[in-house]
Amino acid sequence: MIISEITKELNQNIDCAYKEGATKFFKEEVKIYGVRIPIVRAIARKYFQKIKNWEKKKIFSLCEKLLKKDYDVYRTIAFDWIYKIKQKFVKKDYDLFEGWVKKYVTNWAACDDFCTHSFGYLVTENPELLPKLRTMAKSKNLWERRAAAVTLIHPVKRKKHLDKVFEMAKILLKDEEDMVRKGYGWMLKEAANHYQKEVFNFVMKNKKEMPRTALRYAIEKMPVSLKKKAMSKN
């Protein structure tokens, strides 16, 4: 019933011009519904009021039904609701979250939305789960590999687990996929906000093997003098 109500409201807010333009942001095929993100977020807030007192298992089940619909808007709503109940997360939710990455994350937007919020929160609050990310980092699926990196953005923003950031960067260092390179480069960039010296030293030590895309992301916010040193061939 709730999903049909959401669908009706989404249909009333389709913007054809936005739908056409949004597809240009993705190299892969993505099902774009055509509703602008601020409106989708507003709809998510509105209908969350109807389920906020449900037990977690029931909310997760409803979110999975939304994820199965495979459109960007339903995914956004599902990930929004999941993060709203983050205080209810427990360690055993890791396997469910990893499964969602495998099944429903097929582009960078879905990956980053889920992993920098809910998945990142889960491993930040339960650091004993962090070693599990290595398995994802070695997956044949590029989105799992990107997920392994961007999930660490949540803890490193909070000045936690820098060692895991460098460990992940080493695993993904020579990855052939551009989206994975950008993902771990972004992870390093966020780490550099708090640990500039350490990230710079990591880049200098590994720059001969590090793809230029990842390197540029990692040093993006550093002073010009450090950028020049990192980008030099010496």
Disulfide bonds with the S-S distance in Angstrom:
none
